[in-house]
Amino acid sequence: MPITVKHAYRVIRFVNGRPMASTLPFGYLDPDLPALRILREQEGLDEIAAQATGEFDLIRRVMQHVKDGWDHTFHQPMQHVNALEVLEDVRSGLRGNFCVYFTHVLLQALWSVGIPCRYMHVGEHHWHNHSSSECWSNEHRKWIVADSDFNMVYFRPDMLSPGMGPVREYVPQSAREVQQAWRSGKMGEIFPSQGPWAAGMDYDVKLGDLFGNCIGYLGNYQRILDGGPPEWEGQHGQWFVWSEPGESIGDYHLQQFELTHGNGECRQIRNIDDYYWPLNEVVIEEPDLLSLDGNVLDLRFETFTPYFATFEIQVNGGAWQRLPAEHAEGHRAFGQFHWELTPARNTLRLRSRNKAGRIGPQAEIEIAAPPYQPPEPETVRQARFPFMGGLAIHTGKLFVPSGVINVLEGENTVTKVGTPVDWPSSIHDAPAEPWTEEFNIARARQAPLGHLFVPQGCAVASDGTLFVADAENYRVQVFAPDGAPRCAWGSQGTGDDQFLHIRAVAAAMDGSVYVADSGYAGPVGARTKHVSRLRHFTADCHLLRTVASEGTTSGQVSTPAGLCVDNEGNCWVADSGNHRVQCFSPDGRVLACWGARGNGWGELRYPTDVAVAGKALFVADPQHRCVWKFSLEGEPLACLTRGADGSQWLRPGRLAVDGDRLFIGDTSTGLIHIFRQCE
């Protein structure tokens, strides 16, 4: 029974299909054509499909199967188009064949298993050209080169962040992408995956210059297929040749291209959407949540899927279910679904399936009601802060440890607190003796007040007093509100007033300060005893209590990495080594202990920071490249997987909250992202 309570629903994730379609008369082959059905059975393509680990693997396996059929040879005159006739000739020893025939057999084999593809020709004139194909990859949501003659696919590394590692995956390339790489002198960024026939080929020269000239494809392939031999004679092929906007392809080029392929029409294509359009994607109509009355949402959607069979739908992570189309117009199908929303997170996924069983890319929409909504992106600070430590906020100013403590108002750094210790580098000479741990411990004993070496975090008390985790000086430093150094305490060791490696600090409302540190104890060298501690100090450096020590049970910690204090005076801890969060009362009692290691929804891997916003707790999880939003009881509410500029996180490891604004520091890029409506 639909509920009548009206919730403030919001779309928090929308991965939609693309509604583009080519205006060119491109033809699609029915996998159930008698010739294709016989080819599929004769070549055991269903068995090959069953062995494939995915659709792209299936494409590679079919390419290899075709290439294994015969060796590349030249034979005139051209005889057949039908793959069955080509295979009969080569297997009977009548003739070998070259790129044209490899392409025909591959195209028909791929269509027989439901993979859309097209006959493609690259080159400038009849004595310098090559027949190949492009097929639609549902996995990569793009057209890709599939060359059965050379048994070759082109790849380009996709970096997790532009210009930065690591490589997320190697993405197969289209003919146009290879062309652009060749024309811009960047073929070195393209990696061919090729079979043994082409292993010794200088692909940059022999293939790059082919792609660098004309690229054309045949629009009415089935008409050519139905025409029979001879291959081109008497056929009216519709050829479409790509040219960049503003690029002039002269009549000579078109005539030479047409000469290669016999009779027919040859036209230039200048609209990229006509040359590279998406297939099999589901496009969901954007929902109107403002006019939603109750909790039942009518979703409408469509797809352009050649030889469409059905929609499939998954609601809130359940099983995929078939959802027949309401009506279809050619290869375009339309559907509708009445979605009953809950007052929490709601996820719906849609995809199409064609008659051969190939599944298209999925569209996804996630709708949530408060408090299951992530914050809204606001902006990204332009400055970069390498080796960023834990953030702090006071009276609208943002405190960012990076060599020193940078104090920001808006985009401007208004002051810098502390003096950095110079690292040995090409700028600063190495010390007289090697920079060993013994040397650093001895150096830290004499470090002047106000000098900072790798500040790992900071905290600001209500009166403006600044506490700094001066990690490699093994001490906490205290600065007056005007930035003047006031005092410091600590040294290297495991005593009550000593530290191994300070990971974080947090200031309570009464001026006291929590300090988290951890490291391996004992004489320098081979150490095996790991020590973790969370301690509570007064503002004048006296130990109040050791709140938690090394261990895995509730109330113990392992490498505590981030701290914050809420409005009740409770201290929240990112218990990194235990992959969980803990909360301690001002008198040291355990109030909360939740979290588990894993890769599922709400599971953590070495969380590095925490920040309280009202009744929500944000947890930095850089291993998963995300920031989680939890209830204070540990229920996962939402997840931020991208920065305020839409970029993929690299290491979102630092957090701070100021009212309804959430500040997230990516320690890999050094950028600070700001979100709003975080409560």
C-alpha positions as CSV (number, residue, x, y, z in Angstrom):
1,M,0.0,0.0,0.0
2,P,1.6,3.3,-1.0
3,I,2.5,5.6,1.8
4,T,1.2,9.2,1.8
5,V,4.0,10.9,3.7
6,K,5.8,13.3,1.3
7,H,9.6,13.0,1.7
8,A,12.2,15.4,0.3
9,Y,13.5,12.9,-2.3
10,R,16.6,13.8,-4.3
11,V,18.4,12.1,-7.1
12,I,21.8,11.4,-5.7
13,R,23.2,9.3,-8.6
14,F,22.2,9.1,-12.2
15,V,24.2,7.1,-14.7
16,N,22.0,7.4,-17.8
17,G,22.3,6.1,-21.4
18,R,22.9,8.5,-24.3
19,P,20.0,9.3,-26.5
20,M,22.0,10.0,-29.7
21,A,21.3,8.1,-32.9
22,S,22.9,8.2,-36.3
23,T,20.9,9.9,-39.1
24,L,22.7,7.8,-41.7
25,P,21.0,4.7,-43.2
26,F,23.1,2.1,-41.4
27,G,21.8,-1.5,-41.6
28,Y,21.8,-4.1,-38.9
29,L,22.0,-7.9,-39.4
30,D,19.5,-10.2,-37.8
31,P,21.3,-12.9,-35.8
32,D,18.6,-15.3,-37.0
33,L,19.3,-14.9,-40.7
34,P,19.7,-18.4,-42.1
35,A,23.3,-17.9,-43.2
36,L,24.3,-16.5,-39.8
37,R,22.5,-19.2,-37.9
38,I,24.3,-21.9,-39.9
39,L,27.6,-20.1,-39.4
40,R,27.1,-19.9,-35.6
41,E,26.3,-23.7,-35.5
42,Q,29.0,-24.7,-37.9
43,E,31.8,-22.7,-36.2
44,G,30.7,-23.6,-32.6
45,L,30.3,-19.9,-31.8
46,D,27.8,-20.6,-29.0
47,E,30.5,-22.8,-27.3
48,I,33.0,-20.0,-27.7
49,A,30.6,-17.6,-26.1
50,A,30.0,-19.9,-23.2
51,Q,33.8,-20.0,-22.5
52,A,34.2,-16.2,-22.6
53,T,34.6,-14.3,-19.4
54,G,32.8,-11.3,-20.8
55,E,31.6,-9.7,-24.0
56,F,35.0,-8.2,-24.9
57,D,36.7,-11.5,-24.2
58,L,34.1,-13.0,-26.6
59,I,35.1,-10.5,-29.3
60,R,38.7,-11.4,-28.9
61,R,38.0,-15.2,-29.0
62,V,35.9,-14.8,-32.2
63,M,38.7,-12.8,-33.8
64,Q,41.2,-15.5,-32.9
65,H,38.9,-18.2,-34.2
66,V,38.6,-16.4,-37.6
67,K,42.4,-15.7,-37.8
68,D,43.2,-19.3,-37.1
69,G,41.2,-20.3,-40.3
70,W,43.8,-19.5,-42.8
71,D,47.0,-17.5,-43.6
72,H,47.0,-14.1,-45.1
73,T,47.4,-14.3,-48.9
74,F,46.5,-12.3,-51.9
75,H,44.1,-13.8,-54.5
76,Q,42.4,-12.3,-57.5
77,P,39.7,-12.0,-58.5
78,M,37.6,-11.4,-55.3
79,Q,35.1,-14.2,-55.1
80,H,32.8,-14.3,-52.1
81,V,31.1,-12.2,-49.4
82,N,29.2,-14.9,-47.6
83,A,31.3,-16.2,-44.8
84,L,30.2,-19.8,-45.4
85,E,31.5,-19.6,-49.0
86,V,34.7,-18.0,-47.9
87,L,35.4,-20.7,-45.3
88,E,34.5,-23.5,-47.8
89,D,37.0,-22.2,-50.3
90,V,39.9,-21.8,-47.8
91,R,39.3,-25.1,-46.1
92,S,39.1,-27.0,-49.4
93,G,42.4,-25.5,-50.5
94,L,40.9,-23.7,-53.4
95,R,42.4,-20.3,-52.4
96,G,43.7,-18.3,-49.6
97,N,42.3,-14.8,-48.9
98,F,43.3,-11.5,-47.4
99,C,41.9,-8.6,-45.3
100,V,38.6,-8.3,-47.1
101,Y,37.7,-11.9,-46.4
102,F,38.9,-11.9,-42.8
103,T,36.7,-8.9,-42.3
104,H,33.6,-10.5,-43.9
105,V,33.9,-13.6,-41.8
106,L,34.5,-11.7,-38.6
107,L,31.5,-9.4,-39.2
108,Q,29.1,-12.2,-39.8
109,A,30.5,-14.3,-36.9
110,L,30.0,-11.4,-34.5
111,W,26.5,-10.5,-35.8
112,S,25.6,-14.2,-35.4
113,V,26.2,-13.9,-31.6
114,G,24.5,-10.5,-31.4
115,I,27.4,-8.1,-31.4
116,P,26.8,-5.1,-33.7
117,C,29.6,-4.4,-36.1
118,R,30.4,-2.6,-39.4
119,Y,32.6,-3.1,-42.4
120,M,35.3,-0.4,-42.3
121,H,38.0,0.5,-44.8
122,V,41.0,2.7,-44.1
123,G,43.5,4.2,-46.5
124,E,43.8,6.7,-49.3
125,H,43.7,4.8,-52.6
126,H,43.3,1.4,-54.2
127,W,46.9,0.3,-53.8
128,H,47.3,1.5,-50.2
129,N,44.3,0.5,-48.1
130,H,43.1,-2.1,-45.6
131,S,39.7,-3.6,-44.8
132,S,38.9,-4.0,-41.1
133,S,35.9,-3.6,-38.8
134,E,34.6,-1.8,-35.8
135,C,32.2,-3.4,-33.3
136,W,30.1,-2.0,-30.5
137,S,31.4,-2.9,-27.1
138,N,28.7,-2.9,-24.4
139,E,31.4,-3.3,-21.7
140,H,33.2,-0.1,-22.9
141,R,30.2,1.7,-24.2
142,K,31.9,2.6,-27.5
143,W,32.9,1.5,-31.0
144,I,36.3,-0.3,-31.1
145,V,38.5,-1.5,-33.9
146,A,38.4,-5.3,-34.2
147,D,40.9,-6.4,-36.9
148,S,40.8,-10.1,-37.6
149,D,43.4,-10.0,-40.4
150,F,46.1,-8.7,-38.0
151,N,44.2,-10.1,-35.0
152,M,44.7,-6.7,-33.4
153,V,42.9,-4.4,-31.0
154,Y,44.3,-1.0,-30.1
155,F,44.5,0.1,-26.4
156,R,45.1,3.4,-24.6
157,P,45.8,3.5,-20.8
158,D,43.1,5.3,-18.9
159,M,44.6,7.0,-15.9
160,L,42.7,7.3,-12.7
161,S,43.3,11.1,-12.9
162,P,44.4,12.9,-16.0
163,G,48.2,13.0,-16.2
164,M,48.5,10.9,-13.0
165,G,48.7,7.2,-12.2
166,P,47.8,4.6,-11.5
167,V,46.3,3.1,-14.7
168,R,42.7,2.3,-14.1
169,E,42.3,0.1,-17.2
170,Y,43.4,-0.2,-20.8
171,V,40.6,1.0,-23.1
172,P,40.1,-0.3,-26.6
173,Q,40.2,2.4,-29.2
174,S,38.0,3.3,-32.2
175,A,39.4,4.0,-35.7
176,R,39.0,7.7,-35.2
177,E,40.9,7.6,-31.9
178,V,43.8,5.8,-33.6
179,Q,43.6,8.3,-36.4
180,Q,43.8,11.2,-34.0
181,A,46.8,9.7,-32.2
182,W,48.6,9.2,-35.5
183,R,47.9,12.7,-36.7
184,S,48.9,14.3,-33.4
185,G,52.2,12.3,-33.2
186,K,50.9,10.3,-30.2
187,M,50.9,6.8,-31.5
188,G,53.3,6.0,-28.7
189,E,50.4,6.3,-26.3
190,I,48.5,3.6,-28.2
191,F,49.3,-0.1,-27.5
192,P,48.4,-2.7,-30.1
193,S,47.4,-6.2,-28.9
194,Q,48.2,-8.3,-31.9
195,G,48.5,-11.9,-33.0
196,P,51.7,-13.6,-34.3
197,W,51.1,-12.7,-37.9
198,A,51.5,-9.0,-37.1
199,A,54.1,-9.4,-34.4
200,G,56.9,-8.1,-36.5
201,M,54.9,-5.2,-38.0
202,D,55.9,-1.6,-37.6
203,Y,52.3,-0.7,-36.8
204,D,53.1,2.9,-36.4
205,V,54.1,3.2,-40.1
206,K,52.1,0.4,-41.8
207,L,48.8,0.9,-40.0
208,G,49.1,4.3,-38.5
209,D,49.3,6.0,-41.9
210,L,46.3,4.0,-43.1
211,F,44.2,5.3,-40.2
212,G,45.7,8.7,-40.7
213,N,44.1,9.1,-44.1
214,C,40.5,8.2,-45.0
215,I,38.2,6.1,-42.8
216,G,35.0,4.9,-44.3
217,Y,32.3,2.4,-43.5
218,L,29.7,0.6,-45.5
219,G,26.2,1.5,-44.5
220,N,24.2,-1.2,-46.3
221,Y,26.2,-4.3,-45.6
222,Q,23.3,-6.7,-45.9
223,R,22.6,-5.5,-49.4
224,I,26.1,-6.4,-50.4
225,L,25.8,-9.7,-48.5
226,D,22.6,-10.6,-50.3
227,G,24.1,-9.7,-53.7
228,G,26.5,-12.5,-53.8
229,P,29.6,-12.7,-56.0
230,P,31.4,-11.0,-57.5
231,E,31.8,-9.0,-54.4
232,W,31.4,-5.4,-55.5
233,E,30.5,-5.5,-59.2
234,G,27.0,-4.2,-59.8
235,Q,26.3,-3.5,-56.1
236,H,25.2,-0.1,-55.0
237,G,27.3,0.3,-51.8
238,Q,26.6,3.3,-49.5
239,W,30.0,4.4,-48.3
240,F,30.5,7.1,-45.6
241,V,33.9,8.7,-45.2
242,W,34.8,10.5,-42.0
243,S,36.5,13.9,-42.1
244,E,37.2,16.3,-39.3
245,P,35.1,19.5,-39.2
246,G,36.9,22.0,-41.4
247,E,39.0,19.4,-43.1
248,S,38.7,19.2,-46.8
249,I,38.7,15.8,-48.6
250,G,39.0,16.4,-52.3
251,D,37.1,14.7,-55.0
252,Y,40.3,12.8,-55.8
253,H,40.2,11.1,-52.4
254,L,36.6,10.2,-52.7
255,Q,37.1,8.9,-56.3
256,Q,40.0,6.8,-55.2
257,F,38.1,5.5,-52.2
258,E,35.1,4.6,-54.4
259,L,37.5,3.0,-57.0
260,T,38.7,0.7,-54.3
261,H,35.1,-0.6,-53.8
262,G,33.5,-0.5,-57.2
263,N,30.1,1.0,-57.9
264,G,28.3,2.9,-55.2
265,E,27.8,6.2,-53.4
266,C,30.6,7.8,-51.4
267,R,29.7,10.6,-49.0
268,Q,31.6,12.6,-46.4
269,I,30.6,12.6,-42.8
270,R,31.3,15.7,-40.7
271,N,29.0,15.1,-37.7
272,I,30.7,12.8,-35.2
273,D,27.4,11.6,-33.7
274,D,26.5,10.2,-37.1
275,Y,29.7,8.2,-37.2
276,Y,29.9,7.2,-33.5
277,W,26.6,6.7,-31.9
278,P,25.7,4.5,-28.9
279,L,23.8,1.3,-29.1
280,N,21.9,-0.9,-26.6
281,E,21.8,1.8,-24.0
282,V,18.8,2.6,-21.9
283,V,17.8,6.3,-21.6
284,I,15.7,7.1,-18.5
285,E,13.5,10.1,-18.6
286,E,14.6,12.5,-15.8
287,P,12.1,12.1,-13.0
288,D,10.1,15.1,-11.7
289,L,10.5,14.7,-8.0
290,L,9.1,18.1,-7.1
291,S,5.6,17.1,-8.3
292,L,5.8,13.7,-6.7
293,D,2.7,13.1,-4.5
294,G,3.3,10.1,-2.3
295,N,6.1,7.7,-3.0
296,V,5.2,6.0,-6.3
297,L,7.3,7.3,-9.2
298,D,6.5,6.6,-12.8
299,L,9.7,6.1,-14.7
300,R,9.7,6.1,-18.5
301,F,12.6,4.9,-20.6
302,E,13.7,3.8,-24.0
303,T,16.5,2.1,-25.9
304,F,17.8,1.8,-29.4
305,T,18.9,-1.9,-29.4
306,P,19.1,-3.7,-32.8
307,Y,16.9,-6.8,-32.6
308,F,15.7,-5.9,-29.1
309,A,14.2,-8.7,-27.0
310,T,13.4,-7.3,-23.5
311,F,14.3,-4.8,-20.8
312,E,15.7,-6.1,-17.6
313,I,15.3,-4.3,-14.2
314,Q,16.9,-4.6,-10.8
315,V,15.4,-2.8,-7.8
316,N,17.4,-2.1,-4.6
317,G,20.0,-4.7,-5.3
318,G,17.5,-7.6,-5.9
319,A,17.5,-10.1,-8.7
320,W,17.3,-9.0,-12.3
321,Q,13.8,-9.4,-13.7
322,R,12.5,-9.3,-17.3
323,L,10.4,-6.2,-18.1
324,P,8.8,-6.4,-21.6
325,A,8.6,-3.2,-23.6
326,E,5.3,-1.3,-23.8
327,H,5.8,-0.8,-27.5
328,A,8.5,-0.8,-30.1
329,E,9.3,1.1,-33.3
330,G,11.8,-0.7,-35.4
331,H,14.9,-1.1,-33.2
332,R,13.7,1.4,-30.7
333,A,11.7,0.1,-27.7
334,F,9.9,2.0,-24.9
335,G,9.0,1.0,-21.4
336,Q,7.5,2.2,-18.1
337,F,7.9,1.2,-14.5
338,H,5.9,2.2,-11.4
339,W,8.6,2.5,-8.7
340,E,7.6,2.5,-5.1
341,L,10.1,4.5,-3.1
342,T,11.1,3.9,0.5
343,P,12.0,6.7,2.9
344,A,15.7,5.7,2.6
345,R,18.0,4.8,-0.3
346,N,16.4,3.5,-3.5
347,T,18.4,2.2,-6.4
348,L,17.1,1.1,-9.8
349,R,19.1,-0.3,-12.7
350,L,17.9,-0.9,-16.2
351,R,19.4,-2.7,-19.2
352,S,18.4,-4.1,-22.6
353,R,18.9,-7.6,-24.0
354,N,18.9,-8.4,-27.7
355,K,17.5,-11.6,-29.2
356,A,21.0,-13.2,-29.2
357,G,21.3,-12.6,-25.4
358,R,23.8,-9.8,-25.5
359,I,23.2,-7.4,-22.6
360,G,23.6,-3.6,-23.1
361,P,25.2,-1.1,-20.7
362,Q,23.1,-0.5,-17.6
363,A,21.5,2.8,-16.7
364,E,21.3,3.5,-12.9
365,I,19.4,5.9,-10.8
366,E,19.5,6.3,-7.1
367,I,17.0,8.4,-5.2
368,A,17.2,9.1,-1.4
369,A,15.3,10.9,1.3
370,P,17.1,12.7,4.2
371,P,19.3,11.7,5.9
372,Y,20.4,9.2,3.2
373,Q,21.5,12.0,0.9
374,P,25.2,12.9,0.4
375,P,26.3,16.5,0.6
376,E,26.1,18.7,-2.5
377,P,29.3,19.7,-4.3
378,E,30.2,23.4,-3.9
379,T,33.8,24.1,-5.0
380,V,37.4,23.1,-5.0
381,R,40.2,25.2,-3.5
382,Q,42.7,26.1,-6.3
383,A,45.8,25.8,-4.1
384,R,47.5,22.4,-3.6
385,F,49.0,21.3,-0.3
386,P,51.5,18.4,-0.6
387,F,51.9,16.1,2.4
388,M,48.5,17.4,3.7
389,G,47.9,16.7,7.4
390,G,44.6,16.7,9.3
391,L,42.4,19.8,8.8
392,A,40.9,22.1,11.4
393,I,38.4,25.0,11.2
394,H,37.9,27.9,13.6
395,T,35.9,31.1,13.1
396,G,35.6,30.5,9.3
397,K,39.3,29.9,8.8
398,L,40.7,26.7,7.5
399,F,43.9,25.3,9.0
400,V,45.9,23.1,6.6
401,P,49.1,21.4,7.7
402,S,51.6,21.2,4.7
403,G,55.1,21.9,5.8
404,V,53.7,24.6,8.1
405,I,50.2,25.4,9.1
406,N,48.5,27.3,6.3
407,V,45.6,29.5,7.5
408,L,43.1,30.1,4.7
409,E,40.1,32.5,4.3
410,G,38.3,31.6,1.1
411,E,41.0,31.1,-1.6
412,N,43.5,33.3,0.2
413,T,46.2,32.1,2.6
414,V,46.2,34.8,5.2
415,T,49.1,33.5,7.3
416,K,51.5,30.6,7.9
417,V,52.2,29.3,11.3
418,G,55.5,27.7,12.2
419,T,58.8,27.3,10.5
420,P,59.4,24.3,8.3
421,V,62.4,22.0,8.8
422,D,64.3,21.6,5.6
423,W,64.4,18.1,4.1
424,P,67.6,16.9,2.4
425,S,67.0,17.5,-1.3
426,S,68.4,19.0,-4.4
427,I,67.7,22.4,-2.8
428,H,68.8,21.7,0.7
429,D,72.2,20.0,1.3
430,A,72.3,16.7,3.1
431,P,73.5,16.8,6.7
432,A,77.0,15.9,7.6
433,E,75.9,12.5,8.7
434,P,73.3,10.2,7.1
435,W,69.6,11.1,7.8
436,T,68.9,8.0,9.8
437,E,66.3,7.5,12.5
438,E,68.9,7.9,15.2
439,F,70.0,11.2,13.5
440,N,66.4,12.4,13.4
441,I,65.7,11.6,17.0
442,A,68.9,13.4,18.1
443,R,68.0,16.4,15.8
444,A,64.4,16.5,17.2
445,R,65.7,16.9,20.8
446,Q,67.3,20.2,19.8
447,A,64.5,21.4,17.5
448,P,63.7,25.1,18.2
449,L,60.3,26.0,19.4
450,G,58.0,26.8,16.4
451,H,59.9,24.6,14.0
452,L,57.7,21.9,12.4
453,F,58.8,18.7,10.7
454,V,56.0,16.8,8.9
455,P,53.0,18.2,10.8
456,Q,50.4,15.4,10.6
457,G,47.4,17.3,12.0
458,C,46.2,20.3,13.9
459,A,43.3,21.4,16.2
460,V,42.1,24.8,17.3
461,A,40.6,25.3,20.8
462,S,37.6,27.6,21.4
463,D,39.9,30.5,22.4
464,G,42.0,30.2,19.2
465,T,44.9,28.2,20.7
466,L,46.4,26.0,18.0
467,F,47.7,22.5,18.7
468,V,49.9,20.9,16.1
469,A,50.9,17.2,15.7
470,D,54.6,17.8,15.0
471,A,55.1,14.2,14.0
472,E,58.8,13.9,13.1
473,N,59.8,16.1,16.0
474,Y,57.9,13.7,18.3
475,R,56.0,16.4,20.1
476,V,52.8,18.5,20.3
477,Q,53.4,22.2,19.7
478,V,51.1,24.9,21.0
479,F,50.7,28.3,19.2
480,A,48.9,31.4,20.4
481,P,45.9,32.7,18.4
482,D,48.3,35.2,16.7
483,G,50.6,32.3,15.6
484,A,53.4,32.9,18.1
485,P,54.8,29.6,19.4
486,R,53.8,29.2,23.0
487,C,55.2,25.8,24.2
488,A,55.8,22.2,23.2
489,W,55.8,18.9,24.9
490,G,56.9,15.4,24.1
491,S,59.9,13.4,22.8
492,Q,60.5,10.1,21.1
493,G,59.5,7.1,23.2
494,T,56.7,5.3,25.0
495,G,56.5,7.3,28.3
496,D,53.4,9.1,29.4
497,D,54.6,12.3,27.8
498,Q,56.4,10.7,24.8
499,F,55.3,9.8,21.3
500,L,56.3,7.4,18.5
501,H,54.5,9.0,15.6
502,I,51.6,11.4,16.3
503,R,48.8,10.7,13.8
504,A,46.2,13.2,14.9
505,V,45.1,15.7,17.5
506,A,41.6,17.1,18.5
507,A,40.7,19.9,20.8
508,A,37.8,19.6,23.3
509,M,35.6,22.6,24.3
510,D,37.2,22.8,27.7
511,G,40.6,23.4,26.0
512,S,41.9,19.9,26.6
513,V,43.4,18.0,23.7
514,Y,43.3,14.4,22.5
515,V,46.5,12.9,20.9
516,A,46.6,9.7,18.8
517,D,50.0,8.1,18.1
518,S,51.4,4.8,17.1
519,G,54.5,3.1,15.9
520,Y,57.0,0.3,16.6
521,A,58.8,0.6,20.0
522,G,62.2,-0.4,21.2
523,P,65.8,0.2,20.1
524,V,66.3,1.4,16.5
525,G,66.6,-1.6,14.2
526,A,64.4,-4.8,14.0
527,R,61.3,-3.9,15.9
528,T,58.3,-6.1,16.4
529,K,56.3,-4.5,19.2
530,H,53.6,-2.2,17.8
531,V,52.2,0.5,20.2
532,S,49.0,2.5,19.7
533,R,47.7,5.0,22.1
534,L,44.9,7.5,22.4
535,R,45.6,10.0,25.3
536,H,43.8,12.9,26.8
537,F,45.9,15.9,27.9
538,T,45.0,19.1,29.7
539,A,45.7,22.4,27.8
540,D,48.9,22.8,29.8
541,C,50.3,19.5,28.8
542,H,49.4,17.2,31.7
543,L,48.2,13.7,31.0
544,L,44.6,13.2,32.2
545,R,44.2,9.6,31.1
546,T,45.2,7.0,28.5
547,V,41.8,6.5,26.8
548,A,42.8,3.5,24.7
549,S,45.9,1.4,24.0
550,E,47.0,-1.3,21.4
551,G,44.5,-4.1,20.8
552,T,41.5,-5.3,18.8
553,T,38.7,-5.5,21.3
554,S,36.2,-2.7,21.9
555,G,38.0,0.2,23.7
556,Q,41.4,-0.7,22.2
557,V,42.9,0.9,19.1
558,S,45.4,0.0,16.3
559,T,47.0,2.9,14.5
560,P,44.4,5.5,15.3
561,A,44.6,7.9,12.3
562,G,42.0,10.6,12.7
563,L,40.1,12.3,15.6
564,C,37.3,14.8,16.1
565,V,35.3,16.0,19.1
566,D,31.5,16.4,18.9
567,N,29.3,19.0,20.6
568,E,28.9,16.7,23.6
569,G,32.6,16.5,24.1
570,N,32.8,12.9,22.9
571,C,36.0,11.9,21.0
572,W,35.5,10.0,17.7
573,V,38.4,7.9,16.4
574,A,39.2,6.5,13.0
575,D,40.6,3.2,14.3
576,S,42.5,2.5,11.1
577,G,44.2,-0.7,11.8
578,N,41.0,-2.3,13.1
579,H,38.9,-0.9,10.1
580,R,36.3,0.7,12.4
581,V,35.2,3.8,14.2
582,Q,35.1,4.2,18.0
583,C,33.6,6.9,20.2
584,F,34.8,7.7,23.8
585,S,33.0,9.9,26.4
586,P,35.0,12.7,28.1
587,D,35.7,10.4,31.0
588,G,37.0,7.6,28.7
589,R,34.0,5.3,28.5
590,V,33.3,3.5,25.2
591,L,30.1,4.9,23.6
592,A,30.3,3.3,20.2
593,C,32.4,0.8,18.3
594,W,31.3,-0.2,14.8
595,G,32.7,-1.0,11.4
596,A,34.3,-4.0,9.6
597,R,36.9,-4.6,7.0
598,G,35.6,-5.4,3.5
599,N,34.6,-4.1,0.1
600,G,30.8,-4.0,0.5
601,W,28.4,-1.2,1.2
602,G,29.6,0.6,4.4
603,E,32.6,-1.6,4.9
604,L,36.0,0.0,5.6
605,R,39.7,-0.4,4.8
606,Y,42.1,1.6,6.9
607,P,39.9,4.7,7.5
608,T,42.1,7.8,8.1
609,D,39.8,10.5,9.4
610,V,36.4,11.3,10.9
611,A,34.2,14.4,11.2
612,V,30.8,14.8,12.9
613,A,28.0,16.9,11.3
614,G,24.9,17.0,13.3
615,K,23.6,13.4,13.5
616,A,25.9,12.1,10.8
617,L,29.5,11.0,10.9
618,F,31.8,11.2,7.8
619,V,34.6,8.7,7.5
620,A,37.5,9.0,5.1
621,D,38.2,5.7,3.3
622,P,41.1,6.4,0.9
623,Q,41.7,2.7,0.2
624,H,38.2,2.6,-1.4
625,R,38.7,6.1,-2.8
626,C,35.5,7.4,-1.1
627,V,34.1,9.2,1.9
628,W,31.3,7.5,3.8
629,K,28.3,9.1,5.5
630,F,27.1,7.1,8.5
631,S,24.6,7.6,11.2
632,L,26.2,8.0,14.7
633,E,25.0,4.4,15.3
634,G,27.0,3.1,12.3
635,E,24.3,2.8,9.6
636,P,25.8,3.6,6.2
637,L,23.7,6.4,4.7
638,A,25.6,7.6,1.6
639,C,28.9,7.5,-0.1
640,L,30.9,10.2,-1.9
641,T,32.9,8.7,-4.7
642,R,33.8,11.9,-6.6
643,G,35.2,15.3,-5.8
644,A,33.3,18.5,-5.9
645,D,34.5,19.0,-9.5
646,G,33.2,15.6,-10.5
647,S,36.7,14.0,-10.7
648,Q,37.6,10.6,-9.3
649,W,39.0,10.7,-5.8
650,L,42.6,9.4,-5.5
651,R,43.1,9.5,-1.7
652,P,40.4,11.4,0.1
653,G,42.0,11.2,3.5
654,R,41.4,14.5,5.5
655,L,38.0,15.8,6.8
656,A,36.7,18.8,8.6
657,V,33.2,20.2,9.1
658,D,32.1,23.8,9.5
659,G,28.3,24.2,10.0
660,D,26.7,22.5,7.0
661,R,29.9,22.5,4.9
662,L,32.2,19.5,4.6
663,F,35.9,19.9,3.7
664,I,37.7,16.9,2.1
665,G,41.4,16.9,1.5
666,D,42.7,14.6,-1.2
667,T,46.2,13.8,0.0
668,S,47.3,12.5,-3.4
669,T,46.4,15.7,-5.4
670,G,46.8,18.1,-2.5
671,L,43.4,19.6,-3.3
672,I,40.6,20.5,-0.9
673,H,37.0,19.9,-2.0
674,I,34.1,21.6,-0.3
675,F,30.6,20.2,-0.1
676,R,27.4,21.7,1.4
677,Q,24.3,20.4,3.1
678,C,26.3,17.8,5.0
679,E,24.1,17.5,8.0
